């Protein structure tokens, strides 16, 4: 049994080897061949002392090297587990000592408990294939580009407001052609350096928009070229529901709905849409969302819940929400939209797994 603390330049490996009195601890360079060689050397040492090694187990936390290293080692006969980092219990002392050696000991105790069948010691992450990891890249890249686009627009608006200009429409395609005609409140043109900065920001904004359009166009071409391949049928099923577009369907399918989740409670937990109760003695309170799951799913489902109220007004879920928020305060409506998002995510999971259409939902015709 071995655990590894993975960092960018070095890996610290701690072992528990049968028939060896000491518990070996070795720091390596970040090299998979060196790690594999160390595990095999420890196996040979245990065999020489009379041990029978039938199984080599290695565990480490998810991170930059987590999944590719797990796939590489599994292909070479090593039983590998990737630990969810937030599931490792740590001391709550104010200034606890923290070193890689101590962290390796925590990992070892947690994994040994998990291997004994005590599931609460830690939780293991599912190791995706290369194809599954690659399928998530377009939506995640688009999300990053949209954030960069928003920052660029806000930066341009802030620059113009410093000169008293508030009516310039940054999002126009030909916005750069209208810069020369901009004038401040006193009729003065923009300074030369500011004008150059705005031109560069607008060029950067056009580049980002072009990349977003390229991602969206490539996704539509893949769906059209191979509608029955991989997760494409699931995406097409979701896109049939009024109010759900291809982008939302892509995010939901690749982030949550294509995963093998046990039941609807696991779906809600993974979607980060469950509460975090705080109970001690007679104290009972709710601290809001636990946020222990996938933040992309949470954000997307809350946005989809608001759209659901617009496009699916006669559905059972929309009526359920309106019945509980009629005449309510804004705070209660926001709290209830999270409950609607949770119910909607479970309903969509049932739709793509067993074909049960959300009650009262309007579907688009099949194209």
Buried (B, 14 or more C-beta within 10 A) or exposed (E): BBBBBBBEEEBBBBBBBBEBEEEBEBEBEBEBEEBBEBBBEBBEBBEEEEBEBEEBBBBBBBBEBBBEBBBBBEEEEBEBBBBBBEBBEEEEEEEEEEEBEBBBBBBBBBBBBBBEEEEEBBEBBEBBEEEBBEBBEBBEEBBEBBEBBEBBBEBBBEBBEEBEBEEBEBEEEEBBEEBEEBEEEEEEBBEEEBBEBBEEBBEBBBBBBEBBEEBBEEBEEBBEEEEEEBBBEBBBBBBBBBBBEBBBBBBBBBBBBBBEBEEBEBBBBBBBBBBEEEEEEEEEEEEEBEEBBBEBBBBBBBEBBEBBBEBBEEBBBBBBBEEEBEEEEEEEBEBBBBBBBBBBBBBBBBBBEEEEBBEEBBEEEEE
